[in-house]
Amino acid sequence: MGLSKSTAFSERENKIADLAKALAHPARVAILDFLAKQDVCICGDIVDQLPLSQSTVSQHLAELKRAGLIKGEIEGPRVCYCIDRAAWDDARKTLSQFLADVKKCC
């Protein structure tokens, strides 16, 4: 059996691909945009901001959390979400450097 696709590429390439996947859906972009404008973690308001069901929003939140762009903390029966500022800054640097490197070559 061959290597998995993720092991065939560098850590940087996999990181960029994970970030791109997390940003590749307009609902996730809308969630990030909404969370970025908040000063506190948000529990239930995210569903009210999108034309999607609770379960669909939860799936998008899980993808953003998997990519490390948001944090989710349990408060009673609810999970409150907010932007992971350190991870967001790291993602911005990673993507900016990638885009700058691509620009240099073309």
C-alpha positions as a LaTeX table, in Angstrom:
\begin{tabular}{lrrr}
\hline
Residue & $x$ (\AA) & $y$ (\AA) & $z$ (\AA) \\
\hline
Met1 & 0.00 & 0.00 & 0.00 \\
Gly2 & 1.33 & 3.49 & $-0.87$ \\
Leu3 & 1.90 & 6.50 & 1.33 \\
Ser4 & $-1.07$ & 8.60 & 2.27 \\
Lys5 & $-1.36$ & 11.78 & 0.28 \\
Ser6 & $-0.68$ & 13.95 & 3.32 \\
Thr7 & 2.65 & 12.26 & 4.03 \\
Ala8 & 3.78 & 12.79 & 0.44 \\
Phe9 & 3.77 & 16.56 & 0.97 \\
Ser10 & 5.54 & 18.91 & 3.35 \\
Glu11 & 4.07 & 20.07 & 6.64 \\
Arg12 & 3.75 & 23.58 & 5.15 \\
Glu13 & 1.89 & 22.29 & 2.08 \\
Asn14 & $-0.51$ & 20.30 & 4.27 \\
Lys15 & $-1.07$ & 23.31 & 6.53 \\
Ile16 & $-1.89$ & 25.56 & 3.57 \\
Ala17 & $-4.24$ & 22.90 & 2.16 \\
Asp18 & $-6.02$ & 22.58 & 5.53 \\
Leu19 & $-6.48$ & 26.35 & 5.72 \\
Ala20 & $-7.71$ & 26.50 & 2.13 \\
Lys21 & $-10.20$ & 23.70 & 2.81 \\
Ala22 & $-11.49$ & 25.50 & 5.91 \\
Leu23 & $-11.98$ & 28.70 & 3.90 \\
Ala24 & $-13.43$ & 26.95 & 0.84 \\
His25 & $-17.09$ & 27.31 & 1.76 \\
Pro26 & $-19.01$ & 30.59 & 1.94 \\
Ala27 & $-20.78$ & 29.50 & 5.14 \\
Arg28 & $-17.44$ & 29.05 & 6.90 \\
Val29 & $-16.26$ & 32.43 & 5.62 \\
Ala30 & $-19.50$ & 33.97 & 6.95 \\
Ile31 & $-18.99$ & 32.27 & 10.32 \\
Leu32 & $-15.42$ & 33.56 & 10.57 \\
Asp33 & $-16.54$ & 37.04 & 9.53 \\
Phe34 & $-19.26$ & 37.03 & 12.19 \\
Leu35 & $-16.97$ & 35.70 & 14.94 \\
Ala36 & $-14.19$ & 38.16 & 14.05 \\
Lys37 & $-16.54$ & 41.06 & 14.76 \\
Gln38 & $-17.38$ & 39.82 & 18.27 \\
Asp39 & $-15.53$ & 40.71 & 21.46 \\
Val40 & $-16.73$ & 37.59 & 23.26 \\
Cys41 & $-17.32$ & 33.96 & 22.43 \\
Ile42 & $-20.71$ & 33.27 & 20.88 \\
Cys43 & $-22.92$ & 30.34 & 21.82 \\
Gly44 & $-26.21$ & 30.27 & 19.92 \\
Asp45 & $-26.19$ & 33.40 & 17.78 \\
Ile46 & $-24.26$ & 31.86 & 14.89 \\
Val47 & $-27.24$ & 29.83 & 13.68 \\
Asp48 & $-29.38$ & 32.99 & 13.70 \\
Gln49 & $-26.89$ & 34.69 & 11.36 \\
Leu50 & $-26.95$ & 32.06 & 8.61 \\
Pro51 & $-29.67$ & 30.59 & 6.39 \\
Leu52 & $-28.64$ & 27.08 & 7.47 \\
Ser53 & $-29.88$ & 24.47 & 9.89 \\
Gln54 & $-28.30$ & 23.97 & 13.30 \\
Ser55 & $-26.76$ & 20.67 & 12.21 \\
Thr56 & $-25.22$ & 22.20 & 9.09 \\
Val57 & $-23.77$ & 25.11 & 11.07 \\
Ser58 & $-22.37$ & 22.60 & 13.57 \\
Gln59 & $-20.62$ & 20.73 & 10.75 \\
His60 & $-19.06$ & 23.96 & 9.49 \\
Leu61 & $-17.98$ & 24.91 & 13.02 \\
Ala62 & $-16.37$ & 21.49 & 13.41 \\
Glu63 & $-14.39$ & 21.99 & 10.19 \\
Leu64 & $-13.18$ & 25.42 & 11.33 \\
Lys65 & $-12.24$ & 24.01 & 14.70 \\
Arg66 & $-10.42$ & 21.08 & 13.07 \\
Ala67 & $-8.38$ & 23.58 & 11.07 \\
Gly68 & $-7.61$ & 25.41 & 14.31 \\
Leu69 & $-9.12$ & 28.72 & 13.26 \\
Ile70 & $-11.71$ & 28.82 & 16.04 \\
Lys71 & $-11.95$ & 27.64 & 19.62 \\
Gly72 & $-14.97$ & 26.05 & 21.20 \\
Glu73 & $-15.51$ & 25.98 & 24.93 \\
Ile74 & $-18.29$ & 24.18 & 26.75 \\
Glu75 & $-20.49$ & 26.37 & 28.93 \\
Gly76 & $-23.19$ & 24.22 & 30.45 \\
Pro77 & $-25.15$ & 22.48 & 27.71 \\
Arg78 & $-23.79$ & 24.81 & 25.00 \\
Val79 & $-20.53$ & 25.27 & 23.17 \\
Cys80 & $-19.33$ & 28.84 & 22.75 \\
Tyr81 & $-17.11$ & 29.68 & 19.79 \\
Cys82 & $-14.61$ & 32.43 & 19.07 \\
Ile83 & $-11.69$ & 33.09 & 16.76 \\
Asp84 & $-8.42$ & 31.60 & 17.97 \\
Arg85 & $-6.43$ & 34.82 & 17.59 \\
Ala86 & $-2.99$ & 33.17 & 17.75 \\
Ala87 & $-3.97$ & 30.56 & 15.17 \\
Trp88 & $-5.57$ & 33.25 & 13.00 \\
Asp89 & $-2.38$ & 35.33 & 13.05 \\
Asp90 & $-0.35$ & 32.24 & 12.15 \\
Ala91 & $-2.76$ & 31.41 & 9.30 \\
Arg92 & $-2.52$ & 34.97 & 8.00 \\
Lys93 & 1.29 & 34.79 & 7.97 \\
Thr94 & 1.31 & 31.34 & 6.35 \\
Leu95 & $-1.12$ & 32.30 & 3.59 \\
Ser96 & 0.48 & 35.70 & 3.01 \\
Gln97 & 3.91 & 34.11 & 2.61 \\
Phe98 & 2.51 & 31.45 & 0.28 \\
Leu99 & 0.77 & 34.05 & $-1.89$ \\
Ala100 & 3.90 & 36.22 & $-1.93$ \\
Asp101 & 6.04 & 33.23 & $-2.98$ \\
Val102 & 3.63 & 32.37 & $-5.80$ \\
Lys103 & 3.59 & 35.98 & $-6.97$ \\
Lys104 & 7.41 & 36.00 & $-7.17$ \\
Cys105 & 7.50 & 33.03 & $-9.50$ \\
Cys106 & 4.82 & 34.05 & $-11.99$ \\
\hline
\end{tabular}
